[in-house]
Each structure stands twice: as structure tokens, then as C-alpha cells.
Amino acid sequence: MTLVSVWAEILVGFGAGVGFSIAALVVVSVVVGDPHMIRDMWECRARPIKRLRDRRSRLRGR
């Protein structure tokens, strides 16, 4: 199986947008050399981000 056929399977199987993003993450993970990068990104995405309130909302007491 060639790299092009693997890409084609991913794109057709998951849809163009989702397939491309998954394939891009896999390629970047392999190039960077961190096999746990995708898992770490998924865990960070699952946790909500606590945002600091801006100054105006703190002054209003909200």
C-alpha cells in the first residue's frame, strides 16, 4: 500500500475535512517523533479552559 492510497482511504473513509485533519495530525506526530501527541491533544481538548474574567466584568461584580 502506498502513501497516496493510505491518504485516499483516510480522506474517503472519514470525509474530506475530518480525514485531512486526522491525517495531518498523524503525519506531524510521526515527523516530530512524539507518538503521544495526538492523545495529549485529545485530553487537552476534552477539558474546558478556564478563562480569566476581564477587568470590566470584575468591577461590575459579575
N, CA, C and O atoms as CSV, one atom per row, in Angstrom:
chain,resi,resn,atom,element,x,y,z
A,1,MET,N,N,0.843,-1.175,0.000
A,1,MET,CA,C,0.000,0.000,0.000
A,1,MET,C,C,0.888,1.238,0.000
A,1,MET,O,O,1.783,1.368,0.835
A,2,THR,N,N,0.644,2.117,-0.910
A,2,THR,CA,C,1.473,3.317,-0.987
A,2,THR,C,C,0.911,4.396,-0.081
A,2,THR,O,O,-0.222,4.309,0.393
A,3,LEU,N,N,1.718,5.404,0.146
A,3,LEU,CA,C,1.296,6.519,0.993
A,3,LEU,C,C,0.097,7.239,0.396
A,3,LEU,O,O,-0.785,7.692,1.127
A,4,VAL,N,N,0.059,7.347,-0.923
A,4,VAL,CA,C,-1.066,8.016,-1.586
A,4,VAL,C,C,-2.356,7.235,-1.368
A,4,VAL,O,O,-3.403,7.835,-1.126
A,5,SER,N,N,-2.301,5.924,-1.447
A,5,SER,CA,C,-3.515,5.133,-1.242
A,5,SER,C,C,-3.977,5.191,0.210
A,5,SER,O,O,-5.178,5.149,0.479
A,6,VAL,N,N,-3.041,5.286,1.142
A,6,VAL,CA,C,-3.411,5.434,2.548
A,6,VAL,C,C,-4.131,6.759,2.754
A,6,VAL,O,O,-5.163,6.813,3.424
A,7,TRP,N,N,-3.584,7.828,2.177
A,7,TRP,CA,C,-4.231,9.142,2.266
A,7,TRP,C,C,-5.615,9.100,1.640
A,7,TRP,O,O,-6.559,9.667,2.190
A,8,ALA,N,N,-5.747,8.440,0.502
A,8,ALA,CA,C,-7.047,8.357,-0.168
A,8,ALA,C,C,-8.052,7.606,0.695
A,8,ALA,O,O,-9.211,8.010,0.788
A,9,GLU,N,N,-7.626,6.527,1.320
A,9,GLU,CA,C,-8.520,5.774,2.199
A,9,GLU,C,C,-8.981,6.623,3.376
A,9,GLU,O,O,-10.155,6.599,3.744
A,10,ILE,N,N,-8.064,7.367,3.958
A,10,ILE,CA,C,-8.418,8.223,5.094
A,10,ILE,C,C,-9.399,9.302,4.658
A,10,ILE,O,O,-10.395,9.547,5.337
A,11,LEU,N,N,-9.123,9.946,3.529
A,11,LEU,CA,C,-9.996,11.023,3.059
A,11,LEU,C,C,-11.385,10.513,2.713
A,11,LEU,O,O,-12.380,11.161,3.040
A,12,VAL,N,N,-11.468,9.372,2.063
A,12,VAL,CA,C,-12.769,8.821,1.682
A,12,VAL,C,C,-13.495,8.261,2.902
A,12,VAL,O,O,-14.708,8.425,3.030
A,13,GLY,N,N,-12.769,7.609,3.787
A,13,GLY,CA,C,-13.396,6.967,4.943
A,13,GLY,C,C,-13.978,7.937,5.954
A,13,GLY,O,O,-15.061,7.695,6.486
A,14,PHE,N,N,-13.294,9.010,6.226
A,14,PHE,CA,C,-13.727,9.930,7.274
A,14,PHE,C,C,-14.344,11.212,6.739
A,14,PHE,O,O,-14.835,12.023,7.523
A,15,GLY,N,N,-14.333,11.416,5.451
A,15,GLY,CA,C,-14.785,12.691,4.902
A,15,GLY,C,C,-13.583,13.591,4.732
A,15,GLY,O,O,-12.586,13.450,5.441
A,16,ALA,N,N,-13.674,14.509,3.801
A,16,ALA,CA,C,-12.505,15.317,3.434
A,16,ALA,C,C,-11.970,16.141,4.596
A,16,ALA,O,O,-10.761,16.140,4.827
A,17,GLY,N,N,-12.815,16.839,5.329
A,17,GLY,CA,C,-12.340,17.718,6.403
A,17,GLY,C,C,-11.760,16.955,7.572
A,17,GLY,O,O,-10.641,17.232,8.005
A,18,VAL,N,N,-12.508,16.000,8.083
A,18,VAL,CA,C,-12.063,15.225,9.240
A,18,VAL,C,C,-10.882,14.346,8.870
A,18,VAL,O,O,-9.923,14.234,9.633
A,19,GLY,N,N,-10.948,13.723,7.706
A,19,GLY,CA,C,-9.860,12.855,7.270
A,19,GLY,C,C,-8.559,13.604,7.099
A,19,GLY,O,O,-7.495,13.111,7.474
A,20,PHE,N,N,-8.643,14.802,6.531
A,20,PHE,CA,C,-7.427,15.589,6.333
A,20,PHE,C,C,-6.827,16.001,7.667
A,20,PHE,O,O,-5.609,15.949,7.833
A,21,SER,N,N,-7.657,16.412,8.623
A,21,SER,CA,C,-7.111,16.845,9.903
A,21,SER,C,C,-6.499,15.674,10.676
A,21,SER,O,O,-5.462,15.833,11.319
A,22,ILE,N,N,-7.135,14.501,10.616
A,22,ILE,CA,C,-6.569,13.324,11.285
A,22,ILE,C,C,-5.258,12.920,10.627
A,22,ILE,O,O,-4.278,12.618,11.308
A,23,ALA,N,N,-5.247,12.918,9.301
A,23,ALA,CA,C,-4.026,12.551,8.585
A,23,ALA,C,C,-2.911,13.551,8.871
A,23,ALA,O,O,-1.754,13.160,9.033
A,24,ALA,N,N,-3.247,14.829,8.933
A,24,ALA,CA,C,-2.239,15.846,9.228
A,24,ALA,C,C,-1.674,15.645,10.630
A,24,ALA,O,O,-0.467,15.783,10.830
A,25,LEU,N,N,-2.526,15.322,11.606
A,25,LEU,CA,C,-2.043,15.074,12.963
A,25,LEU,C,C,-1.119,13.866,13.018
A,25,LEU,O,O,-0.104,13.889,13.714
A,26,VAL,N,N,-1.463,12.825,12.294
A,26,VAL,CA,C,-0.623,11.623,12.275
A,26,VAL,C,C,0.727,11.929,11.650
A,26,VAL,O,O,1.762,11.509,12.168
A,27,VAL,N,N,0.723,12.660,10.534
A,27,VAL,CA,C,1.983,12.998,9.861
A,27,VAL,C,C,2.846,13.867,10.757
A,27,VAL,O,O,4.046,13.621,10.884
A,28,VAL,N,N,2.256,14.885,11.383
A,28,VAL,CA,C,3.030,15.765,12.268
A,28,VAL,C,C,3.562,14.976,13.458
A,28,VAL,O,O,4.698,15.190,13.882
A,29,SER,N,N,2.763,14.074,13.999
A,29,SER,CA,C,3.210,13.257,15.125
A,29,SER,C,C,4.413,12.400,14.747
A,29,SER,O,O,5.352,12.260,15.531
A,30,VAL,N,N,4.383,11.829,13.548
A,30,VAL,CA,C,5.500,10.998,13.087
A,30,VAL,C,C,6.728,11.853,12.827
A,30,VAL,O,O,7.842,11.463,13.178
A,31,VAL,N,N,6.534,13.026,12.210
A,31,VAL,CA,C,7.674,13.903,11.890
A,31,VAL,C,C,8.314,14.427,13.166
A,31,VAL,O,O,9.538,14.441,13.291
A,32,VAL,N,N,7.483,14.860,14.119
A,32,VAL,CA,C,8.010,15.403,15.371
A,32,VAL,C,C,8.637,14.296,16.215
A,32,VAL,O,O,9.608,14.532,16.935
A,33,GLY,N,N,8.085,13.096,16.127
A,33,GLY,CA,C,8.642,11.976,16.869
A,33,GLY,C,C,7.985,11.738,18.211
A,33,GLY,O,O,8.514,10.987,19.030
A,34,ASP,N,N,6.839,12.360,18.456
A,34,ASP,CA,C,6.125,12.171,19.715
A,34,ASP,C,C,4.876,11.343,19.453
A,34,ASP,O,O,3.882,11.880,18.965
A,35,PRO,N,N,4.897,10.055,19.763
A,35,PRO,CA,C,3.739,9.211,19.458
A,35,PRO,C,C,2.517,9.515,20.316
A,35,PRO,O,O,1.409,9.109,19.966
A,36,HIS,N,N,2.693,10.216,21.425
A,36,HIS,CA,C,1.574,10.508,22.320
A,36,HIS,C,C,0.971,11.886,22.069
A,36,HIS,O,O,0.095,12.323,22.816
A,37,MET,N,N,1.434,12.580,21.018
A,37,MET,CA,C,0.966,13.937,20.764
A,37,MET,C,C,-0.535,13.979,20.518
A,37,MET,O,O,-1.211,14.873,21.027
A,38,ILE,N,N,-1.070,13.040,19.753
A,38,ILE,CA,C,-2.497,13.043,19.432
A,38,ILE,C,C,-3.318,12.794,20.697
A,38,ILE,O,O,-4.336,13.451,20.913
A,39,ARG,N,N,-2.886,11.855,21.526
A,39,ARG,CA,C,-3.609,11.584,22.776
A,39,ARG,C,C,-3.584,12.803,23.693
A,39,ARG,O,O,-4.599,13.143,24.301
A,40,ASP,N,N,-2.423,13.466,23.794
A,40,ASP,CA,C,-2.318,14.650,24.639
A,40,ASP,C,C,-3.223,15.767,24.139
A,40,ASP,O,O,-3.855,16.461,24.936
A,41,MET,N,N,-3.287,15.943,22.821
A,41,MET,CA,C,-4.154,16.976,22.263
A,41,MET,C,C,-5.613,16.653,22.547
A,41,MET,O,O,-6.395,17.554,22.852
A,42,TRP,N,N,-5.991,15.387,22.454
A,42,TRP,CA,C,-7.375,14.994,22.714
A,42,TRP,C,C,-7.735,15.236,24.180
A,42,TRP,O,O,-8.835,15.706,24.471
A,43,GLU,N,N,-6.825,14.924,25.107
A,43,GLU,CA,C,-7.101,15.134,26.524
A,43,GLU,C,C,-7.222,16.613,26.847
A,43,GLU,O,O,-8.062,16.999,27.660
A,44,CYS,N,N,-6.402,17.445,26.227
A,44,CYS,CA,C,-6.491,18.889,26.456
A,44,CYS,C,C,-7.797,19.437,25.895
A,44,CYS,O,O,-8.389,20.344,26.479
A,45,ARG,N,N,-8.247,18.902,24.780
A,45,ARG,CA,C,-9.484,19.370,24.170
A,45,ARG,C,C,-10.692,18.968,25.013
A,45,ARG,O,O,-11.694,19.683,25.041
A,46,ALA,N,N,-10.604,17.837,25.694
A,46,ALA,CA,C,-11.726,17.352,26.489
A,46,ALA,C,C,-11.941,18.196,27.744
A,46,ALA,O,O,-13.063,18.298,28.239
A,47,ARG,N,N,-10.874,18.798,28.256
A,47,ARG,CA,C,-11.003,19.627,29.454
A,47,ARG,C,C,-11.413,21.041,29.075
A,47,ARG,O,O,-10.830,21.612,28.154
A,48,PRO,N,N,-12.399,21.630,29.754
A,48,PRO,CA,C,-12.761,23.017,29.448
A,48,PRO,C,C,-11.663,23.972,29.905
A,48,PRO,O,O,-10.986,23.725,30.903
A,49,ILE,N,N,-11.502,25.036,29.183
A,49,ILE,CA,C,-10.478,26.029,29.504
A,49,ILE,C,C,-11.094,27.073,30.430
A,49,ILE,O,O,-12.125,27.665,30.111
A,50,LYS,N,N,-10.459,27.293,31.569
A,50,LYS,CA,C,-10.935,28.340,32.468
A,50,LYS,C,C,-10.380,29.670,31.975
A,50,LYS,O,O,-9.168,29.851,31.858
A,51,ARG,N,N,-11.268,30.570,31.697
A,51,ARG,CA,C,-10.839,31.881,31.214
A,51,ARG,C,C,-10.919,32.888,32.363
A,51,ARG,O,O,-11.849,32.868,33.169
A,52,LEU,N,N,-9.935,33.751,32.411
A,52,LEU,CA,C,-9.951,34.805,33.413
A,52,LEU,C,C,-10.966,35.861,32.998
A,52,LEU,O,O,-11.086,36.208,31.823
A,53,ARG,N,N,-11.688,36.359,33.985
A,53,ARG,CA,C,-12.652,37.408,33.667
A,53,ARG,C,C,-11.910,38.703,33.366
A,53,ARG,O,O,-10.867,38.987,33.956
A,54,ASP,N,N,-12.453,39.475,32.453
A,54,ASP,CA,C,-11.793,40.740,32.140
A,54,ASP,C,C,-12.066,41.754,33.256
A,54,ASP,O,O,-12.906,41.522,34.125
A,55,ARG,N,N,-11.355,42.861,33.221
A,55,ARG,CA,C,-11.384,43.832,34.305
A,55,ARG,C,C,-12.765,44.457,34.467
A,55,ARG,O,O,-13.223,44.652,35.593
A,56,ARG,N,N,-13.433,44.774,33.360
A,56,ARG,CA,C,-14.744,45.422,33.443
A,56,ARG,C,C,-15.768,44.531,34.137
A,56,ARG,O,O,-16.555,45.015,34.950
A,57,SER,N,N,-15.768,43.248,33.830
A,57,SER,CA,C,-16.742,42.358,34.462
A,57,SER,C,C,-16.426,42.166,35.946
A,57,SER,O,O,-17.340,41.969,36.746
A,58,ARG,N,N,-15.152,42.221,36.324
A,58,ARG,CA,C,-14.808,42.126,37.744
A,58,ARG,C,C,-15.278,43.361,38.491
A,58,ARG,O,O,-15.739,43.259,39.628
A,59,LEU,N,N,-15.166,44.542,37.857
A,59,LEU,CA,C,-15.594,45.773,38.510
A,59,LEU,C,C,-17.108,45.810,38.679
A,59,LEU,O,O,-17.603,46.386,39.648
A,60,ARG,N,N,-17.843,45.214,37.767
A,60,ARG,CA,C,-19.306,45.166,37.868
A,60,ARG,C,C,-19.754,44.107,38.861
A,60,ARG,O,O,-20.923,44.082,39.247
A,61,GLY,N,N,-18.863,43.246,39.275
A,61,GLY,CA,C,-19.203,42.207,40.229
A,61,GLY,C,C,-19.823,40.983,39.598
A,61,GLY,O,O,-20.511,40.220,40.276
A,62,ARG,N,N,-19.598,40.784,38.333
A,62,ARG,CA,C,-20.161,39.617,37.636
A,62,ARG,C,C,-19.106,38.577,37.413
A,62,ARG,O,O,-19.388,37.523,36.842
